[in-house]
């Protein structure tokens, strides 16, 4: 069990009235939450402290994310809560409201307290969330998969907002009990949106036989894909909502590493096609129609090549959204990294 030493606490704010949240329609927003913060929370790098002050390194995101089950009830996905701020002192209650509005938590669930402590070995900080009894009632009504998605949505939403890696969930100060043989006696880590393990697969694509080390990953851009973890590293640009899979190196210093980027454009397909032509302007564009993704949706492919390599843009609609996928490669990579990027794109699946 974690130490509860009061000597580690910087600020104790008890029985704060949250009447400012009373404008929320969902849940009991006028409830009182006991917030207890530790000294280390006020000095955590790259995140907001509990009193709303910022550390020297500005956060990359100012709005929290809501994690929730996708439309198939299979994956945990996320969207930005643009009306909320990570520096809000009442963010905890507003996150509960958002989880209720999203149909994840029941209407009568409220948060008793939010605090921080250390693991027994004092190497990690743990986010402590104590809920009211209706949360236990909701958990007890869930089947195994429902419970996984519910706990994962709650845990990921709060860990993302408060910049922690572990969460301890209790109900009225007591251990949360699961009828599905899940254990919440110890802190729980981030839940993977896909809940899958890395795997190997041998495929033939573009006439090339490849043995791939893959991992099914969820991108905050709103899709699932099988990432070639041996050849490509993943990062997400939240400012442009672009998922980028980039090779770590090149054969020559003056080359740019091969990459696959995928963006939901918020434009019409015709406008996205125009944008792609602008991206490829300056070269001779070859146009074709191909099938992409797990759903084998039709895509317009625009390609420009020269003696240094090439760039291709794929414009397609999936899950009622228009997507722009861009592939860039260097000369000599057609049967290696380009083929691998083609395979990754063939595993694309939009989720919402």
Residue pairs with C-beta under 8 A, 6 or more apart in sequence:
1 120
2 117
2 118
2 119
2 120
2 126
2 168
2 187
3 117
3 118
3 120
3 122
4 117
8 38
8 39
8 40
8 117
8 118
9 36
9 37
9 38
9 39
10 37
10 38
10 39
10 41
10 42
11 36
11 37
11 42
11 50
11 51
12 36
13 34
13 35
13 36
13 37
14 34
14 36
15 32
15 34
16 32
16 33
16 34
16 35
17 30
17 32
18 29
18 30
18 31
18 32
18 33
18 90
18 93
19 30
20 90
21 29
21 30
21 90
21 93
21 94
21 97
22 29
22 30
23 29
24 94
24 97
25 101
26 97
26 100
26 101
26 107
27 96
27 97
27 100
27 105
27 107
27 108
27 109
27 110
28 108
28 110
29 93
29 94
29 97
31 93
31 110
31 111
33 90
33 92
33 93
33 111
33 112
33 113
33 114
34 112
34 113
34 114
34 115
35 50
35 92
35 113
35 114
35 115
36 113
36 114
36 115
36 116
37 49
37 50
37 115
37 116
38 115
38 116
38 117
38 118
38 125
40 116
40 125
41 49
41 50
41 116
41 125
42 49
42 50
42 51
42 53
43 49
43 55
44 55
44 125
44 163
45 55
45 56
45 57
46 55
46 57
46 58
46 59
46 163
47 55
47 59
47 86
47 162
47 163
48 54
48 55
48 59
48 86
48 87
49 55
50 89
51 89
52 87
52 88
52 89
54 87
59 86
60 238
61 80
61 86
61 238
62 85
62 86
62 87
63 80
63 81
63 82
63 83
63 84
63 85
63 86
64 80
64 81
64 84
64 86
64 91
64 95
64 157
64 160
64 161
65 78
65 79
65 80
65 81
65 156
65 157
65 160
65 161
65 220
66 78
66 79
66 80
66 81
66 95
66 98
66 99
66 102
66 157
67 76
67 77
67 78
67 152
67 153
67 156
67 157
67 160
67 193
68 76
68 77
68 78
68 79
68 99
68 102
68 103
68 104
68 153
69 75
69 76
69 77
69 104
69 149
69 153
70 76
70 77
70 351
70 352
71 351
71 352
72 351
73 145
73 149
75 193
75 194
75 195
75 218
75 224
75 351
76 149
76 152
76 153
76 156
76 191
76 192
76 193
76 218
77 193
77 218
77 222
77 351
77 352
78 156
78 160
78 193
78 220
80 238
81 95
81 98
84 91
84 94
84 95
84 98
85 91
86 161
88 94
91 161
92 111
92 114
92 158
93 110
93 111
95 157
95 158
95 161
96 105
96 109
96 110
96 111
98 157
99 105
99 153
99 154
99 157
100 106
100 107
100 109
104 150
104 153
104 154
105 135
105 138
105 150
105 154
106 134
106 135
106 137
106 138
108 132
108 134
109 131
109 132
109 134
109 135
109 138
110 131
110 132
110 134
111 129
111 130
111 131
111 132
112 130
112 131
112 132
112 172
112 173
113 128
113 129
113 130
114 127
114 128
114 129
114 130
114 158
115 128
116 125
116 126
116 127
116 128
116 164
117 125
117 126
117 128
117 168
118 124
118 125
118 126
119 125
119 126
119 166
119 187
124 165
124 166
125 164
125 166
126 164
126 166
126 167
126 168
126 187
127 158
127 159
127 162
127 164
127 166
127 167
127 168
128 167
128 168
128 170
129 154
129 158
129 167
129 168
129 169
129 170
130 169
130 170
130 171
130 172
130 173
131 169
131 170
131 171
131 172
132 171
132 172
133 171
133 172
135 171
135 176
136 171
136 176
136 177
138 150
139 147
139 150
139 151
139 176
139 177
139 178
140 177
140 179
142 150
142 180
143 180
144 180
144 182
147 178
147 180
147 182
148 182
148 191
148 195
151 169
151 182
151 184
151 188
151 191
152 191
152 193
153 191
154 169
155 167
155 169
155 188
155 190
155 191
156 190
156 191
158 167
159 165
159 166
159 167
159 190
165 189
165 190
166 187
166 188
166 189
167 187
167 188
168 184
168 186
168 187
168 188
169 176
169 184
169 188
170 176
175 184
175 185
176 184
177 184
178 184
192 218
193 217
193 218
193 224
194 216
194 217
194 218
194 224
196 215
196 216
198 213
198 214
198 215
198 229
199 214
199 215
200 211
200 212
200 213
200 214
201 211
201 212
201 214
201 226
202 209
202 210
202 211
202 212
203 209
203 210
203 212
203 343
204 210
205 339
205 342
205 343
205 346
206 334
206 335
206 338
206 339
206 342
208 335
208 336
208 339
210 339
210 340
210 343
212 228
212 230
212 340
212 343
213 228
213 229
213 230
214 226
214 227
214 228
214 229
215 226
215 227
215 229
216 224
216 225
216 226
216 227
216 347
217 224
217 225
217 226
217 227
217 234
218 224
218 351
219 225
219 234
219 236
219 243
219 262
220 236
220 238
220 241
220 243
221 236
221 241
221 242
221 243
221 262
221 263
221 264
222 241
222 264
222 319
222 321
222 350
222 351
222 352
223 243
223 262
223 318
223 323
223 348
223 349
223 350
223 351
224 347
224 348
224 349
224 351
225 243
225 262
225 344
225 345
225 347
225 348
225 349
226 343
226 344
226 347
227 234
227 245
227 344
228 245
228 340
228 343
228 344
231 247
231 248
231 337
231 340
232 245
232 246
232 247
232 259
232 260
232 340
232 341
232 344
233 245
233 246
233 248
234 243
234 244
234 245
235 243
235 244
235 246
236 242
236 243
236 244
237 243
237 244
240 263
241 263
241 264
242 261
242 262
242 263
243 261
243 262
243 263
244 259
244 260
244 261
245 259
245 260
245 261
245 341
245 344
246 257
246 258
246 259
247 257
247 258
247 259
247 337
248 257
249 257
250 256
250 257
250 258
250 330
251 330
251 332
252 330
255 308
255 309
255 330
256 328
256 330
258 327
258 328
258 329
258 330
258 333
258 337
258 338
258 341
259 326
259 327
259 328
259 341
260 325
260 326
260 327
260 341
260 344
260 345
261 325
261 326
262 323
262 324
262 325
262 326
262 345
262 348
263 323
263 324
263 325
264 321
264 322
264 323
264 350
265 271
265 272
265 275
265 321
265 322
265 323
265 324
266 322
267 275
267 322
268 322
269 300
269 315
269 316
269 317
269 322
272 315
272 322
272 324
273 300
273 302
273 315
275 324
276 302
276 313
276 315
276 324
277 285
277 302
279 311
279 313
279 326
280 302
280 304
280 311
280 313
282 304
283 304
283 305
283 306
283 311
284 304
285 302
285 303
285 304
286 302
286 303
286 304
286 305
287 300
287 301
287 302
287 303
288 300
288 301
288 303
289 298
289 299
289 300
289 301
290 298
290 299
290 301
290 314
291 297
291 298
291 299
292 299
292 314
292 316
292 325
292 345
292 346
292 348
293 316
293 318
293 345
293 346
293 347
293 348
293 349
293 350
294 346
294 347
294 348
294 349
295 318
295 349
297 316
297 317
297 318
298 316
299 314
299 315
299 316
299 325
300 314
300 315
300 316
301 312
301 313
301 314
302 312
302 313
302 315
303 310
303 311
303 312
303 313
304 310
304 311
304 312
305 311
307 331
308 330
308 331
309 328
309 329
309 330
309 331
309 333
310 328
310 329
310 338
311 326
311 327
311 328
311 329
312 326
312 327
313 324
313 325
313 326
314 323
314 324
314 325
314 326
314 327
314 345
315 322
315 323
315 324
316 322
316 323
316 325
317 323
318 348
318 349
318 350
319 350
319 351
319 352
320 352
321 350
321 352
323 348
323 350
325 345
325 348
327 338
327 341
327 342
327 345
329 337
329 338
329 341
